[in-house]
């Protein structure tokens, strides 16, 4: 028993601690900042893609994050928005298509990329930090 607390104060402090144990922690005010969202994306992409290298997942994460700002991109615009080179972007688009996050369509003579319905649901969950849907959901 701490020497500076009376028995009553010690019991009151313990009762308060027990009463608060199931309260959720206060929300992190920076949880929607780019570094935190990108970190969640890197972690969420590992089981989805099976990619073990963090560098590769970081590229995929930046590609996914580019869709937060715009619903559709051309190949070069997506690479630029993600801050990656054309070759890395091409490989990343292939990975994202294989796991069902990305689809392409032709419009205006160019191939355009956008998230699938599952990709939108998945990305929203990761960005918000909520439960991530499994493949085939949505």
N, C-alpha and C positions, 0 to 999 in steps of 0.2 A: 504494500500500500504506500503510495507516495506520501511523503512526510508533510507536504504543504496542503493536502486536501483532507477535509474531515470525512468521516465515513458517509455522512449524508451527501456531501458534494460528490464523492466518488461514485455512489450509487446513482445519483442524478445524472452524472456525466455518462455512466454506462447505459442508463435507460435512454438517454438522448441518442447515443451512438447506435443502439439497437433499433430505435425508432427510425433512424435515417438510413439504415443499411440497404433498404430496397429502393431508395430514391435514385433515379438515374443521375449520372454525373452531369454537371452543367455542360451545355454544348460548347464545343471548341469554336471560337469566333473565326478562326482561320480555316475551317474545314472545307470551304469552297474555293480557297486560293489555289492557283494553278499547281504549285509544288505538291500540295497535299493530294489534289485530285490525280495528278500524274502518278504519284506514289501508289494510290489505290488502284489505278489502272494497271500499273506494272504488276502488282500482286494478283489482281483479278485475271489477268491474261495468262498467267502461268498454267493453271489447271485447264483453261479453255483451249490454249494453243499447244500445250505440251512443250513449249520452248523453254529451255533451261537457262539460256544466257540472258542476263539482265539487260545487256546492251540491245539485243534484238527486241526484247519486250519493251524497252524504253522507246524504241523507234515505233513499234506498234501503238504504244500508249499515246505518243505525240500525234500519230495519224488519227487515232480515235478522238483525241481531244480537239482536233481541228473541226470535227463535226458538231461540237458544242456551239460554235459560232456561226456555222453555215450548214444548211442541210445537204448541199451537193457541191462537188468540186470536180474540175477536170483533173487529169493526172498531174500536169505540171503545177496547177494551183494547189492541189492537195500536198504535194511535196514541199512547196514553198510555205504553205500555212503550217505544216508540221516541222519545218526547219530541217528537212533531211534532203539528201541528194536524190536525183531521179532514179538511180539504180536501186538504192535502199527503199525508196518509196514503191517501186515496182514490185520488189520482193514482199514488202509489207502488205501491199494490196492483195497479193496472192494468198498470203497467210490469212488475212482478214476475210477473204472470200471463202476459203476452205472451211473456216470455223463458223460461217454463217452470219458474220457481222456486217459484211459489205456486199453490195451488188452493183452492177454497172448497167448503164443503158446508153444508147446513142442519141444525141440531140445536137442539132446545129453542126453536124459534120464531125463532132468530137465525142469521144467516150466520156461519160460523166459517171462519177461514183457517189453513192449515197448509202446510208445505213439501211439494212433490212429492218423489218418490223421487230424481229428479235434483237437486232443490233441497237435500235433505238431504246427498247426496254432495258437491255443490258447496260448500255451507256448511262442512261438516266439513273439506274440503281447505283452504279459505281460512283457517279458524280455526287449523288445525294448521300452516299454512304449507307444505303438500305440493303435489304436482302436482294441478292443477285439472282435473276431467273436462270434456269437451266436452258440448254439448247432445245430448240423446238417449241419454246413457250412463246405464245403471241402470234 
